[in-house]
Amino acid sequence: MEIVFVTGMSGAGKSQAVDYLEDRGYFCMDNVPPYVLPDIVSSFVKSTGTEEFGIEKLAFVVDIRSQEFLDGFEDALNRIEENVGCPYKIIFLEASDNVLISRYQQTRRKHPLAENASLTDAIAEERKRLENIRTMATGVIDTSFLTPAKLQQVLNEMLAGDDGEGMTVFVESFGFKYGVPVDCDYVFDARFIPNPYYVPELRNLTGRDKEIGDYLETFEQTDGFVSKMADLIEYTIPGFIREGKGRLHVGIGCTGGRHRSVYFAERLCKVFVGKGIKATVRHRDVDKEASRYMKKAES
């Protein structure tokens, strides 16, 4: 049986995640008190394959709304491991404070901890309370810059890639000017390589274009950077697998997330695929400045 626990910050997109899991065939239960989780999981595991149920995928939303969440969640997971013996994944969703505040203002919903506090203070308190839960997560997803479709893509990669064998490496390019993805396990900075932006004929291209690759490969640091990133990550993968981690999130940043970071993310992903390691790549900010570049080119 596949079991997924969806948790994280209020307003970070747990409802959208659950809708997607339902579409993937998961039987989803929301706002479940942790102390009943072991019994529920045990009941479904025992009934797997029977005519009455036939449910093989379970997803639970467990968050700050359950008063017993902080005190009972870890104990519930221990009981599931000891008494049921069923593997599980914990997906933790979060977003930046500014994004969460904006979402609450747009929906006019009330934060679970905002009874006697401002929205800003409630978010800060929730983030503090969830620190330990976040460290337990199989994967952390920052939804600040994700559309619903992109969130589904990340969830699909996370669920499809974590099959209990090996490791999936998720490589993401980004621009430092837009903020560092908070859910990265590794963050590498490509800004020490000369910027193609200052070469007029390359400015409007992206790191996926051959011309950018040809330019960057004229610098001796380029191949060494790729090699050292790959060696470090590959060296640590066995240890992460022993600790039960199935997905490693690698962020590579440059100034705007359009040229250098995109190129290096593509190359690093190809290195892992060539070694037989499951790897996927996403470019968070590659299109954010496209209109600005085009206007400069026209002028």
N, C-alpha and C positions, 0 to 999 in steps of 0.2 A: 504494500500500500504506500502511496505517495502522500506525505503530510507536509503542509506548508503553513507556517505561522506568519501572518502579516501584522506588523506592528510599526511603531514609529510616531512621529510628531503629528498632532492633530492638524488637519488642513494640508497634509503633505501628499494626499492622493490615494489613501488606502481604499476608499470606495471605488475609485477607478480601477485599482489593482484587482479588487475582488470581482468586479464586473468582468474583467478579462479572464480571471481564473475560472469563473463560471462558464464562460464561452469555451474554455479549454476542457471542460468536463469535470471540474472540481465541485464537490459538494461543499458549499461555503456556509459558515456560521459566524455571525457577527456579535461582538461584545460578549464574549464567552468568559465567565468567571474562571480564573486559572484552576481553582481547586476541583472543578468538575472535569477538566480536560482529560486526565488519565482514564477515568471511567468511560467517557465518551469515545476516546480513541480505542480503548480495549473492546468496547461493544462493536464498533465498526470493523476492527481487525478480525474479530471472531466471526463476523457475518460476511466477510469478503468472499465473493464467489457463490453465495447462496442466492436462491431465487427471490427471497424477500428484499434484499438490498442490492447486491452486486455493485456496491460502491468501492472503487479502488483509488480514488483521489479525494483527499480531504484538505480543506483550507479553513483556518480559523483567524478571525481578527481579534486580537487581544491588545488593548491599549489602556490609556490612562483613565478611561471612563469606568473601568472595573476597579473598585476601591481596593480589592485584594491583589491588583496587578503586580505592584512592585514587590510585595512580600511573598506572593504565591507562585509567580511564573517560573522561577528557576527550580523551585521544589517540584512543580508539576512536570517540568521537563525531565528531572531526575527520575521521577516515578515512571514516566513513559519509557525511559531507557531501561530501567531495572525490571519493571513488571510486564511491559508490553514488548520491549525489544524491537521497536519499529523506528527506523531512521526518519529524520525530519529536517526541514530547512527553515531558517528564520530569515525573513526579508524585512529589513528595516527601512522605512521611507522617511526622508527628511527634506527640508528646504531651508533657505536662508530666512532670517527673521523678517526682512523687508518683504519677501515674497509671501510669507505666511500672513503677515499683517494685511497686505493688499488683498489676499484671497478672502480673509475674514470680512474685510470692509466691503468687498464686492457681494458676497453672499449674505452678509448681515447675520451670520450665525454667531452663536455664543461659544466661546472657548470653554472647555470643561473645567478649567481652573480659574476662570475669570469672575467667580462669584463675588469675591471681595478684593479684586486686584484689577489693575489695568491690563489691557491685552498684551502690551509689551512685557509686563512683569509675569503674566501667566505663561507666555511662551518661554521666557527665560527659566521659570520654575520647572516647566515640563521638560525642557531640554536637560536640566540638571538632574531631574529624577530618572531620566531614561539613559543616563550615561552608561550604567552597568549593562543594561539590556542591549544597548548598541554594540558593546564589545562582544556579545554572545552571537551576534548575527552572522549568518552564512554569507549574506550579501547586503550592502548598504547602497541605497539608490537616492541620489540627490535629484529631486524633481523640479528644482528651481527653474531650469531652462528647458524642461521636457514638455512637449505637447502630449496629449493623450496617446497619439499614435506612436510617438517616440518611447513613452513609458511602456507601452505594450511590447515594443521591439526589445527594450532592455530586459523586461520580464521574460520574454520568450527565450532570449539568449541565456539568461540566468538559469531558467528551468530546464531548457533543452540541453545545455552544456553540462549541468551537474548531474551526471548519471551514476555517480558513486564510484567512478573509475577515473583516475587521472585528474587533470586540472584544466579548466578553461581560462585562458588569458583574454581579458577584455581591454583593448588598447583604445584610449580616447585622446584625441587632440583637442586643444583648447587655447584660448587667448588669455594671457595673464590680465589684460586690461578689463576682462569680463569676470574675473574671479577664478580661483582654483576650485575644481570639483571637490567637494568635501568628502566624497566617498571613495577616494583613491587609496589604494594600498601603497603605491609608489607614485611619486611625482618627479619628473625629469624636466629640466629647463634647457631648451634649445636656443636660447637667446645669445649664447656665446658664438654661434655661427653667424657670419655676415648675412644681413637681411636682404632677400630678393626684392623687397618693396622698393628699395632705393635704386633698382635697375629699371628704368622706364619701360622697357619692352617686356619685363616680367611682372610688373606690378599688378596687372589685371588677371593674371593666371593664379592657379592654386597649386598646392603641393602634390596634387594628383597629375599635374601636367608634366610631360617629359622634359620640357625646357627648364622647369624648376629643379628637377632631379639632376639634369646635366650641369646646371650652375652650382648646386650645392656639392656635387661630387668633385668639383675642382679643388675643394678644401680638404686637406689631409685629415682634419679632425672628424670629418663626416663618417667615414667607415669605422673609425675607432669608437666613436660615440655609440653607433648601433651595436657594435660588437660587445662593448662593456655593459650596455643596458641588458642585452640578451643574456650575457654570462651571469650577471648578478641575479636576474629574475629566475633563470633556469636553475641556478645553484640553490635558491630558496624554495623552489616548488615542492620538493619531497617533504621538507619540514612542514609546509603549510598543509599538505595532504594529510600528514600524520595528525595534525591538529584539527582535522575535520573540515578544512576549508576547500570548497569546490570551485571557487571563482576568484581570480586575482585581477583587480582593477588597476591598470597602469595608465597614468596621465602623462602626456607630453605637451608642454606648453611653449609658446613663443609669444610675441607681443600681441598680435591680433588673432592668432589661431587660423591663419589662412595659408601660409606658405611653409615655413620650416617645420612646425609641429605636425602638419598634415603629412608632409613627406616622410618624416621619421616614424610616425605612427604606422603608415602604410608599410614601410620597410621592416619595422619590428614585427608586425603581424606576419609578414611573409617569412621571416626568419623562423618563427615558431611553427608555422604551418609546414615549412620545409623539414623541421625536426620531428614532425608527427605530433606536435602539441596542438590541441584545439585552441584556436584563437579567432577573435572577431575584432573589427575596428569600427569606430564611429568618430565623426568629426563634428564637434559641438558648435563651433563658431565659424566654420569655413565660409558661410554665406552672409554673415552679418554685415560685412563692409563692402559687399559686391556693388551696391548702388553708388557708394561714395567713390569707389575706384573708377567706375564707369563714367561718373560725372567729371572726374579729374581728367580722364582720358579724352573726353569730348571737348573739354575746355582747352 
